[in-house]
């Protein structure tokens, strides 16, 4: 997997809070490692819980995708079919399909129940770095090193739109919760918001220092965008007024494309991996660093948060291609 995730792959807001977001958490998280999942032989690039949270999918530079039982830590299935490393994965909303994006310039749709390839999507002219379904799972959005964002018709397996999105490789793409908007980011430092139906660019967000943007995702209510950048900063943007309303710091992110995500099960937190081999958890509103998870022996590129319970998955790179499942047993989730 050449250069996977690195360069070389509601109401009036109070002064200290962001509109539509919940106030600071009352208790600090207390996550502890429950399982160490071993099975991949090379760097793990992406992790995603399925919609119910019973399964965790992982993708890696070893060209494989593995499905794990979250409650036992056992491997349930392994999918092999890509000719090069896999950079990203995404579940359909019903959990029946998994999409994978690869250095082999393709996206594969896997039928989970049948353990089979449903479709292979061709169109990108360079490695495909990121992928996500819309909420109805009838569309797929992808981005790659060809600097484009593509929107796919899932049923037909065809590219519907090619958005000349960026002037550098696209590092993350995603849909809003109602499927009307697409967000993308790239190594050019730009975050762009698109109308999913027309393909029109509605907004461009850029920080004054224009750092390389590693990852973007809509907040659960889709009123904000969380962006991880390679100046060791995570920013929460109100994209409607193009204003950065929160910044989170403490982790290290200078070279690699690290995932950052929301956790809303026992409070409202921001979770990110780090190049110092740790996982960082901040309070969304106060920006306080609440907990640092240690145990990995190499950089933590990928993190994912469980949809219903206080569980975090993290994965690291070549020296330690393992996945850790962290559980906050003190939570009432």
Short mmCIF file of the C-alpha atoms (twelve columns), coordinates in Angstrom:
data_MODEL
# 
_entry.id   MODEL 
# 
loop_
_atom_site.group_PDB 
_atom_site.id 
_atom_site.type_symbol 
_atom_site.label_atom_id 
_atom_site.label_alt_id 
_atom_site.label_comp_id 
_atom_site.label_asym_id 
_atom_site.label_seq_id 
_atom_site.Cartn_x 
_atom_site.Cartn_y 
_atom_site.Cartn_z 
_atom_site.pdbx_PDB_model_num 
ATOM 1   C CA . UNK A 1   0.000   0.000   0.000   1 
ATOM 2   C CA . UNK A 2   2.252   2.724   -1.251  1 
ATOM 3   C CA . UNK A 3   1.954   5.885   0.827   1 
ATOM 4   C CA . UNK A 4   -1.204  4.790   2.615   1 
ATOM 5   C CA . UNK A 5   -2.379  7.641   4.851   1 
ATOM 6   C CA . UNK A 6   0.954   9.386   4.427   1 
ATOM 7   C CA . UNK A 7   2.560   12.042  2.272   1 
ATOM 8   C CA . UNK A 8   5.601   9.931   1.281   1 
ATOM 9   C CA . UNK A 9   0.575   8.761   1.929   1 
ATOM 10  C CA . UNK A 10  -29.410 24.570  18.450  1 
ATOM 11  C CA . UNK A 11  -30.257 28.249  19.675  1 
ATOM 12  C CA . UNK A 12  -27.935 31.102  20.344  1 
ATOM 13  C CA . UNK A 13  -24.469 29.907  21.196  1 
ATOM 14  C CA . UNK A 14  -22.887 30.793  24.513  1 
ATOM 15  C CA . UNK A 15  -19.428 32.280  24.488  1 
ATOM 16  C CA . UNK A 16  -17.854 28.933  25.296  1 
ATOM 17  C CA . UNK A 17  -20.106 26.597  23.352  1 
ATOM 18  C CA . UNK A 18  -20.946 25.805  19.767  1 
ATOM 19  C CA . UNK A 19  -24.515 26.067  18.570  1 
ATOM 20  C CA . UNK A 20  -26.377 22.777  18.471  1 
ATOM 21  C CA . UNK A 21  -23.750 20.905  20.455  1 
ATOM 22  C CA . UNK A 22  -24.203 19.478  23.942  1 
ATOM 23  C CA . UNK A 23  -22.492 21.078  26.979  1 
ATOM 24  C CA . UNK A 24  -19.333 19.592  28.420  1 
ATOM 25  C CA . UNK A 25  -19.364 16.046  29.740  1 
ATOM 26  C CA . UNK A 26  -19.877 15.655  33.492  1 
ATOM 27  C CA . UNK A 27  -17.526 12.710  34.003  1 
ATOM 28  C CA . UNK A 28  -14.212 11.833  32.462  1 
ATOM 29  C CA . UNK A 29  -13.959 8.697   30.354  1 
ATOM 30  C CA . UNK A 30  -12.031 5.738   31.692  1 
ATOM 31  C CA . UNK A 31  -11.257 3.511   28.732  1 
ATOM 32  C CA . UNK A 32  -9.133  0.399   29.173  1 
ATOM 33  C CA . UNK A 33  -7.871  -2.077  26.602  1 
ATOM 34  C CA . UNK A 34  -10.080 -5.149  26.409  1 
ATOM 35  C CA . UNK A 35  -8.874  -6.940  23.283  1 
ATOM 36  C CA . UNK A 36  -5.789  -6.863  21.117  1 
ATOM 37  C CA . UNK A 37  -6.770  -8.141  17.685  1 
ATOM 38  C CA . UNK A 38  -4.006  -9.733  15.654  1 
ATOM 39  C CA . UNK A 39  -4.367  -10.928 12.084  1 
ATOM 40  C CA . UNK A 40  -3.110  -8.296  9.694   1 
ATOM 41  C CA . UNK A 41  0.523   -8.581  8.620   1 
ATOM 42  C CA . UNK A 42  1.028   -4.960  7.524   1 
ATOM 43  C CA . UNK A 43  -0.094  -1.477  8.580   1 
ATOM 44  C CA . UNK A 44  -3.801  -1.157  9.362   1 
ATOM 45  C CA . UNK A 45  -5.218  1.816   7.473   1 
ATOM 46  C CA . UNK A 46  -8.922  2.035   8.347   1 
ATOM 47  C CA . UNK A 47  -11.446 0.803   10.923  1 
ATOM 48  C CA . UNK A 48  -15.241 0.965   10.795  1 
ATOM 49  C CA . UNK A 49  -17.943 -0.410  13.110  1 
ATOM 50  C CA . UNK A 50  -21.016 -1.749  11.346  1 
ATOM 51  C CA . UNK A 51  -24.324 0.104   11.971  1 
ATOM 52  C CA . UNK A 52  -25.284 -2.057  14.967  1 
ATOM 53  C CA . UNK A 53  -21.763 -2.111  16.388  1 
ATOM 54  C CA . UNK A 54  -21.593 -5.896  16.545  1 
ATOM 55  C CA . UNK A 55  -18.852 -6.101  13.914  1 
ATOM 56  C CA . UNK A 56  -15.673 -4.171  13.220  1 
ATOM 57  C CA . UNK A 57  -14.131 -4.054  9.767   1 
ATOM 58  C CA . UNK A 58  -10.442 -3.393  9.253   1 
ATOM 59  C CA . UNK A 59  -8.412  -2.716  6.120   1 
ATOM 60  C CA . UNK A 60  -4.676  -2.939  5.712   1 
ATOM 61  C CA . UNK A 61  -1.638  -2.704  3.476   1 
ATOM 62  C CA . UNK A 62  -1.626  -6.524  3.288   1 
ATOM 63  C CA . UNK A 63  -4.462  -6.220  0.696   1 
ATOM 64  C CA . UNK A 64  -6.926  -7.806  3.097   1 
ATOM 65  C CA . UNK A 65  -10.138 -6.747  4.828   1 
ATOM 66  C CA . UNK A 66  -11.049 -8.481  8.053   1 
ATOM 67  C CA . UNK A 67  -14.365 -8.574  9.933   1 
ATOM 68  C CA . UNK A 68  -14.146 -8.980  13.701  1 
ATOM 69  C CA . UNK A 69  -16.720 -9.863  16.347  1 
ATOM 70  C CA . UNK A 70  -16.651 -6.830  18.673  1 
ATOM 71  C CA . UNK A 71  -17.811 -8.782  21.719  1 
ATOM 72  C CA . UNK A 72  -15.368 -11.699 21.449  1 
ATOM 73  C CA . UNK A 73  -12.460 -10.197 19.514  1 
ATOM 74  C CA . UNK A 74  -12.496 -13.098 17.051  1 
ATOM 75  C CA . UNK A 75  -12.051 -12.872 13.285  1 
ATOM 76  C CA . UNK A 76  -15.356 -13.626 11.562  1 
ATOM 77  C CA . UNK A 77  -14.362 -13.244 7.897   1 
ATOM 78  C CA . UNK A 78  -11.437 -12.267 5.722   1 
ATOM 79  C CA . UNK A 79  -11.903 -10.734 2.276   1 
ATOM 80  C CA . UNK A 80  -9.148  -10.920 -0.309  1 
ATOM 81  C CA . UNK A 81  -9.520  -9.520  -3.813  1 
ATOM 82  C CA . UNK A 82  -7.595  -6.304  -4.134  1 
ATOM 83  C CA . UNK A 83  -4.272  -6.452  -5.961  1 
ATOM 84  C CA . UNK A 84  -2.721  -3.730  -3.797  1 
ATOM 85  C CA . UNK A 85  -3.139  -2.369  -0.267  1 
ATOM 86  C CA . UNK A 86  -6.511  -1.172  0.994   1 
ATOM 87  C CA . UNK A 87  -6.735  2.443   2.179   1 
ATOM 88  C CA . UNK A 88  -10.298 2.816   3.426   1 
ATOM 89  C CA . UNK A 89  -13.555 0.951   4.039   1 
ATOM 90  C CA . UNK A 90  -17.201 1.918   4.619   1 
ATOM 91  C CA . UNK A 91  -20.374 0.038   5.604   1 
ATOM 92  C CA . UNK A 92  -23.717 0.417   3.913   1 
ATOM 93  C CA . UNK A 93  -26.481 1.653   6.235   1 
ATOM 94  C CA . UNK A 94  -28.069 -1.802  6.453   1 
ATOM 95  C CA . UNK A 95  -24.730 -3.508  7.091   1 
ATOM 96  C CA . UNK A 96  -25.160 -5.819  4.106   1 
ATOM 97  C CA . UNK A 97  -22.307 -4.389  2.066   1 
ATOM 98  C CA . UNK A 98  -18.816 -3.102  2.671   1 
ATOM 99  C CA . UNK A 99  -16.968 -0.837  0.246   1 
ATOM 100 C CA . UNK A 100 -13.181 -0.850  0.066   1 
ATOM 101 C CA . UNK A 101 -10.832 1.625   -1.638  1 
ATOM 102 C CA . UNK A 102 -7.447  0.450   -2.813  1 
ATOM 103 C CA . UNK A 103 -4.111  1.406   -4.316  1 
ATOM 104 C CA . UNK A 104 -5.118  -0.797  -7.265  1 
ATOM 105 C CA . UNK A 105 -7.347  2.144   -8.414  1 
ATOM 106 C CA . UNK A 106 -10.581 0.228   -7.750  1 
ATOM 107 C CA . UNK A 107 -13.397 0.153   -5.213  1 
ATOM 108 C CA . UNK A 108 -14.858 -3.239  -4.375  1 
ATOM 109 C CA . UNK A 109 -18.369 -3.714  -2.978  1 
ATOM 110 C CA . UNK A 110 -18.440 -6.838  -0.826  1 
ATOM 111 C CA . UNK A 111 -21.595 -8.784  0.005   1 
ATOM 112 C CA . UNK A 112 -21.046 -9.624  3.664   1 
ATOM 113 C CA . UNK A 113 -23.595 -12.452 3.869   1 
ATOM 114 C CA . UNK A 114 -22.393 -14.160 0.700   1 
ATOM 115 C CA . UNK A 115 -18.694 -13.572 1.355   1 
ATOM 116 C CA . UNK A 116 -18.395 -12.430 -2.234  1 
ATOM 117 C CA . UNK A 117 -17.573 -9.480  -4.471  1 
ATOM 118 C CA . UNK A 118 -20.833 -7.792  -5.510  1 
ATOM 119 C CA . UNK A 119 -19.247 -5.212  -7.835  1 
ATOM 120 C CA . UNK A 120 -15.896 -3.738  -8.722  1 
ATOM 121 C CA . UNK A 121 -15.938 -0.022  -9.538  1 
ATOM 122 C CA . UNK A 122 -13.480 1.290   -12.111 1 
ATOM 123 C CA . UNK A 123 -12.903 4.965   -12.903 1 
ATOM 124 C CA . UNK A 124 -10.223 6.486   -10.744 1 
ATOM 125 C CA . UNK A 125 -6.925  6.897   -12.610 1 
ATOM 126 C CA . UNK A 126 -4.741  6.691   -9.510  1 
ATOM 127 C CA . UNK A 127 -4.960  5.037   -6.108  1 
ATOM 128 C CA . UNK A 128 -8.311  5.391   -4.303  1 
ATOM 129 C CA . UNK A 129 -7.739  6.777   -0.820  1 
ATOM 130 C CA . UNK A 130 -11.184 7.264   0.769   1 
ATOM 131 C CA . UNK A 131 -14.769 6.055   0.418   1 
ATOM 132 C CA . UNK A 132 -18.181 6.493   2.081   1 
ATOM 133 C CA . UNK A 133 -21.843 5.584   1.490   1 
ATOM 134 C CA . UNK A 134 -24.715 8.055   1.638   1 
ATOM 135 C CA . UNK A 135 -27.403 7.308   4.271   1 
ATOM 136 C CA . UNK A 136 -29.636 5.449   1.796   1 
ATOM 137 C CA . UNK A 137 -26.606 3.535   0.510   1 
ATOM 138 C CA . UNK A 138 -27.687 4.032   -3.085  1 
ATOM 139 C CA . UNK A 139 -24.715 6.327   -3.666  1 
ATOM 140 C CA . UNK A 140 -21.050 6.068   -2.870  1 
ATOM 141 C CA . UNK A 141 -18.494 8.878   -2.773  1 
ATOM 142 C CA . UNK A 142 -14.770 8.326   -3.214  1 
ATOM 143 C CA . UNK A 143 -11.596 10.358  -3.484  1 
ATOM 144 C CA . UNK A 144 -8.142  9.558   -4.689  1 
ATOM 145 C CA . UNK A 145 -4.691  10.566  -5.783  1 
ATOM 146 C CA . UNK A 146 -6.111  11.595  -9.163  1 
ATOM 147 C CA . UNK A 147 -7.347  14.706  -7.250  1 
ATOM 148 C CA . UNK A 148 -10.993 13.972  -8.030  1 
ATOM 149 C CA . UNK A 149 -14.103 13.149  -6.022  1 
ATOM 150 C CA . UNK A 150 -16.395 10.622  -7.679  1 
ATOM 151 C CA . UNK A 151 -20.048 9.896   -6.935  1 
ATOM 152 C CA . UNK A 152 -21.163 6.375   -7.839  1 
ATOM 153 C CA . UNK A 153 -24.506 4.733   -8.512  1 
ATOM 154 C CA . UNK A 154 -24.258 1.664   -6.309  1 
ATOM 155 C CA . UNK A 155 -26.921 -0.417  -8.098  1 
ATOM 156 C CA . UNK A 156 -25.359 0.116   -11.510 1 
ATOM 157 C CA . UNK A 157 -21.764 0.173   -10.341 1 
ATOM 158 C CA . UNK A 158 -21.101 3.262   -12.428 1 
ATOM 159 C CA . UNK A 159 -19.564 6.666   -11.843 1 
ATOM 160 C CA . UNK A 160 -22.322 9.342   -12.016 1 
ATOM 161 C CA . UNK A 161 -20.233 12.468  -11.397 1 
ATOM 162 C CA . UNK A 162 -16.580 13.366  -11.417 1 
ATOM 163 C CA . UNK A 163 -15.878 16.486  -9.359  1 
ATOM 164 C CA . UNK A 164 -12.572 18.240  -10.168 1 
ATOM 165 C CA . UNK A 165 -12.340 18.766  -6.466  1 
ATOM 166 C CA . UNK A 166 -8.798  19.598  -5.504  1 
ATOM 167 C CA . UNK A 167 -5.293  20.328  -6.749  1 
ATOM 168 C CA . UNK A 168 -3.707  17.563  -4.661  1 
ATOM 169 C CA . UNK A 169 -4.669  14.040  -3.587  1 
ATOM 170 C CA . UNK A 170 -8.055  13.777  -1.886  1 
ATOM 171 C CA . UNK A 171 -7.676  12.387  1.639   1 
ATOM 172 C CA . UNK A 172 -11.274 12.107  2.957   1 
ATOM 173 C CA . UNK A 173 -14.864 12.258  1.717   1 
ATOM 174 C CA . UNK A 174 -18.258 11.887  3.392   1 
ATOM 175 C CA . UNK A 175 -21.974 12.606  3.225   1 
ATOM 176 C CA . UNK A 176 -24.104 14.670  5.603   1 
ATOM 177 C CA . UNK A 177 -26.667 12.792  7.698   1 
ATOM 178 C CA . UNK A 178 -29.463 13.517  5.188   1 
ATOM 179 C CA . UNK A 179 -27.322 12.797  2.151   1 
ATOM 180 C CA . UNK A 180 -27.735 16.244  0.581   1 
ATOM 181 C CA . UNK A 181 -24.136 17.396  1.072   1 
ATOM 182 C CA . UNK A 182 -20.704 15.938  0.445   1 
ATOM 183 C CA . UNK A 183 -17.547 17.077  2.208   1 
ATOM 184 C CA . UNK A 184 -14.049 16.513  0.878   1 
ATOM 185 C CA . UNK A 185 -10.540 17.480  1.928   1 
ATOM 186 C CA . UNK A 186 -7.127  17.137  0.383   1 
ATOM 187 C CA . UNK A 187 -3.423  17.659  0.696   1 
ATOM 188 C CA . UNK A 188 -3.995  21.131  -0.807  1 
ATOM 189 C CA . UNK A 189 -5.374  22.114  2.623   1 
ATOM 190 C CA . UNK A 190 -8.842  22.866  1.333   1 
ATOM 191 C CA . UNK A 191 -12.154 21.559  2.710   1 
ATOM 192 C CA . UNK A 192 -14.966 21.701  0.209   1 
ATOM 193 C CA . UNK A 193 -18.737 21.285  0.633   1 
ATOM 194 C CA . UNK A 194 -20.659 20.023  -2.404  1 
ATOM 195 C CA . UNK A 195 -24.302 19.720  -3.333  1 
ATOM 196 C CA . UNK A 196 -24.688 15.962  -3.679  1 
ATOM 197 C CA . UNK A 197 -27.381 16.246  -6.342  1 
ATOM 198 C CA . UNK A 198 -25.889 18.849  -8.676  1 
ATOM 199 C CA . UNK A 199 -22.196 18.402  -7.878  1 
ATOM 200 C CA . UNK A 200 -21.841 22.160  -7.367  1 
ATOM 201 C CA . UNK A 201 -19.225 23.387  -4.889  1 
ATOM 202 C CA . UNK A 202 -21.136 25.365  -2.230  1 
ATOM 203 C CA . UNK A 203 -18.327 26.360  0.111   1 
ATOM 204 C CA . UNK A 204 -14.557 26.189  0.526   1 
ATOM 205 C CA . UNK A 205 -13.009 26.268  4.015   1 
ATOM 206 C CA . UNK A 206 -9.333  26.938  4.543   1 
ATOM 207 C CA . UNK A 207 -7.284  27.831  7.602   1 
ATOM 208 C CA . UNK A 208 -4.955  30.821  7.400   1 
ATOM 209 C CA . UNK A 209 -1.874  28.579  7.597   1 
ATOM 210 C CA . UNK A 210 -3.311  26.184  5.024   1 
ATOM 211 C CA . UNK A 211 -2.013  22.937  6.562   1 
ATOM 212 C CA . UNK A 212 -2.473  19.645  4.757   1 
ATOM 213 C CA . UNK A 213 -5.909  18.291  5.644   1 
ATOM 214 C CA . UNK A 214 -5.843  14.635  6.702   1 
ATOM 215 C CA . UNK A 215 -9.463  13.856  7.447   1 
ATOM 216 C CA . UNK A 216 -12.925 15.451  7.570   1 
ATOM 217 C CA . UNK A 217 -16.297 14.271  8.801   1 
ATOM 218 C CA . UNK A 218 -19.680 15.865  9.451   1 
ATOM 219 C CA . UNK A 219 -20.871 16.095  13.062  1 
ATOM 220 C CA . UNK A 220 -23.825 13.806  13.860  1 
ATOM 221 C CA . UNK A 221 -26.274 16.692  13.255  1 
ATOM 222 C CA . UNK A 222 -24.296 17.752  10.161  1 
ATOM 223 C CA . UNK A 223 -24.118 21.372  11.375  1 
ATOM 224 C CA . UNK A 224 -20.374 21.196  11.854  1 
ATOM 225 C CA . UNK A 225 -17.348 19.638  10.229  1 
ATOM 226 C CA . UNK A 226 -14.469 18.073  12.136  1 
ATOM 227 C CA . UNK A 227 -11.139 18.401  10.343  1 
ATOM 228 C CA . UNK A 228 -7.765  16.873  11.237  1 
ATOM 229 C CA . UNK A 229 -4.749  18.696  9.824   1 
ATOM 230 C CA . UNK A 230 -1.024  18.059  9.712   1 
ATOM 231 C CA . UNK A 231 -0.166  20.873  12.110  1 
ATOM 232 C CA . UNK A 232 -1.125  18.631  15.047  1 
ATOM 233 C CA . UNK A 233 -4.520  20.327  15.320  1 
ATOM 234 C CA . UNK A 234 -8.145  19.201  14.977  1 
ATOM 235 C CA . UNK A 235 -10.631 21.923  14.120  1 
ATOM 236 C CA . UNK A 236 -14.402 22.067  14.480  1 
ATOM 237 C CA . UNK A 237 -15.850 24.263  11.725  1 
ATOM 238 C CA . UNK A 238 -19.232 25.934  11.496  1 
ATOM 239 C CA . UNK A 239 -19.219 25.685  7.738   1 
ATOM 240 C CA . UNK A 240 -22.342 27.837  7.296   1 
ATOM 241 C CA . UNK A 241 -20.398 30.920  8.354   1 
ATOM 242 C CA . UNK A 242 -16.943 29.536  7.510   1 
ATOM 243 C CA . UNK A 243 -15.790 29.900  11.123  1 
ATOM 244 C CA . UNK A 244 -13.569 27.609  13.165  1 
ATOM 245 C CA . UNK A 245 -15.310 27.394  16.558  1 
ATOM 246 C CA . UNK A 246 -13.083 24.885  18.409  1 
ATOM 247 C CA . UNK A 247 -9.530  23.550  18.189  1 
ATOM 248 C CA . UNK A 248 -8.164  20.441  19.859  1 
ATOM 249 C CA . UNK A 249 -4.435  19.904  20.481  1 
ATOM 250 C CA . UNK A 250 -2.066  17.596  22.321  1 
ATOM 251 C CA . UNK A 251 -1.578  14.800  19.814  1 
ATOM 252 C CA . UNK A 252 1.094   14.639  17.117  1 
ATOM 253 C CA . UNK A 253 0.122   14.805  13.439  1 
ATOM 254 C CA . UNK A 254 2.791   16.105  11.085  1 
ATOM 255 C CA . UNK A 255 3.179   13.550  8.321   1 
ATOM 256 C CA . UNK A 256 0.382   11.008  8.152   1 
ATOM 257 C CA . UNK A 257 -3.321  11.186  7.415   1 
ATOM 258 C CA . UNK A 258 -4.912  10.388  10.761  1 
ATOM 259 C CA . UNK A 259 -8.585  9.774   11.387  1 
ATOM 260 C CA . UNK A 260 -10.535 11.921  13.875  1 
ATOM 261 C CA . UNK A 261 -14.107 11.200  14.938  1 
ATOM 262 C CA . UNK A 262 -16.945 12.023  17.313  1 
ATOM 263 C CA . UNK A 263 -18.019 9.850   20.248  1 
ATOM 264 C CA . UNK A 264 -21.515 10.533  21.601  1 
ATOM 265 C CA . UNK A 265 -22.248 7.479   23.747  1 
ATOM 266 C CA . UNK A 266 -21.222 8.613   27.281  1 
ATOM 267 C CA . UNK A 267 -20.635 12.283  26.608  1 
ATOM 268 C CA . UNK A 268 -19.565 14.321  23.644  1 
ATOM 269 C CA . UNK A 269 -15.955 13.653  22.821  1 
ATOM 270 C CA . UNK A 270 -13.435 13.984  20.015  1 
ATOM 271 C CA . UNK A 271 -11.168 10.973  19.416  1 
ATOM 272 C CA . UNK A 272 -7.993  10.827  17.357  1 
ATOM 273 C CA . UNK A 273 -4.953  8.699   16.815  1 
ATOM 274 C CA . UNK A 274 -1.470  10.160  17.002  1 
ATOM 275 C CA . UNK A 275 2.013   9.706   15.582  1 
ATOM 276 C CA . UNK A 276 3.308   9.222   19.164  1 
ATOM 277 C CA . UNK A 277 1.585   5.804   19.300  1 
ATOM 278 C CA . UNK A 278 -1.336  6.982   21.479  1 
ATOM 279 C CA . UNK A 279 -5.065  7.682   21.241  1 
ATOM 280 C CA . UNK A 280 -6.339  11.053  22.459  1 
ATOM 281 C CA . UNK A 281 -9.835  11.878  23.810  1 
ATOM 282 C CA . UNK A 282 -11.017 15.490  24.272  1 
ATOM 283 C CA . UNK A 283 -14.213 17.000  25.649  1 
ATOM 284 C CA . UNK A 284 -15.996 18.417  22.628  1 
ATOM 285 C CA . UNK A 285 -17.126 21.658  24.297  1 
ATOM 286 C CA . UNK A 286 -14.409 22.510  26.804  1 
ATOM 287 C CA . UNK A 287 -11.609 21.159  24.555  1 
ATOM 288 C CA . UNK A 288 -10.033 19.587  27.676  1 
ATOM 289 C CA . UNK A 289 -7.873  16.558  27.025  1 
ATOM 290 C CA . UNK A 290 -9.684  13.903  29.056  1 
ATOM 291 C CA . UNK A 291 -7.707  10.686  28.486  1 
ATOM 292 C CA . UNK A 292 -4.716  9.371   26.578  1 
ATOM 293 C CA . UNK A 293 -4.743  5.676   25.690  1 
ATOM 294 C CA . UNK A 294 -1.352  3.953   25.583  1 
ATOM 295 C CA . UNK A 295 -0.453  0.478   24.367  1 
ATOM 296 C CA . UNK A 296 0.308   0.602   20.666  1 
ATOM 297 C CA . UNK A 297 3.960   0.331   19.656  1 
ATOM 298 C CA . UNK A 298 3.685   2.319   16.439  1 
ATOM 299 C CA . UNK A 299 1.773   5.316   15.068  1 
ATOM 300 C CA . UNK A 300 -2.010  5.162   15.489  1 
ATOM 301 C CA . UNK A 301 -3.513  6.040   12.130  1 
ATOM 302 C CA . UNK A 302 -7.026  4.672   12.399  1 
ATOM 303 C CA . UNK A 303 -9.658  5.127   15.108  1 
ATOM 304 C CA . UNK A 304 -13.379 4.364   15.170  1 
ATOM 305 C CA . UNK A 305 -16.087 4.859   17.788  1 
ATOM 306 C CA . UNK A 306 -18.935 2.449   18.530  1 
ATOM 307 C CA . UNK A 307 -22.415 3.687   17.571  1 
ATOM 308 C CA . UNK A 308 -24.099 2.698   20.857  1 
ATOM 309 C CA . UNK A 309 -21.580 1.825   23.561  1 
ATOM 310 C CA . UNK A 310 -18.412 3.284   25.077  1 
ATOM 311 C CA . UNK A 311 -16.026 1.342   22.829  1 
ATOM 312 C CA . UNK A 312 -13.155 2.748   20.773  1 
ATOM 313 C CA . UNK A 313 -11.179 0.823   18.187  1 
ATOM 314 C CA . UNK A 314 -7.667  1.891   17.243  1 
ATOM 315 C CA . UNK A 315 -5.031  0.481   14.919  1 
ATOM 316 C CA . UNK A 316 -1.400  1.145   14.190  1 
ATOM 317 C CA . UNK A 317 1.254   0.694   11.562  1 
ATOM 318 C CA . UNK A 318 4.133   -1.529  10.480  1 
ATOM 319 C CA . UNK A 319 5.862   -2.272  13.802  1 
ATOM 320 C CA . UNK A 320 2.562   -3.149  15.478  1 
ATOM 321 C CA . UNK A 321 -0.160  -4.051  12.941  1 
ATOM 322 C CA . UNK A 322 -2.670  -4.772  15.696  1 
ATOM 323 C CA . UNK A 323 -6.106  -3.423  16.550  1 
ATOM 324 C CA . UNK A 324 -7.070  -2.546  20.085  1 
ATOM 325 C CA . UNK A 325 -10.606 -2.415  21.445  1 
ATOM 326 C CA . UNK A 326 -10.897 -0.022  24.381  1 
ATOM 327 C CA . UNK A 327 -13.952 -0.166  26.675  1 
ATOM 328 C CA . UNK A 328 -15.142 2.254   29.335  1 
ATOM 329 C CA . UNK A 329 -16.616 -0.253  31.785  1 
ATOM 330 C CA . UNK A 330 -17.670 2.498   34.178  1 
ATOM 331 C CA . UNK A 331 -20.071 3.902   31.615  1 
ATOM 332 C CA . UNK A 332 -23.794 3.202   31.678  1 
ATOM 333 C CA . UNK A 333 -23.974 2.740   27.922  1 
# 
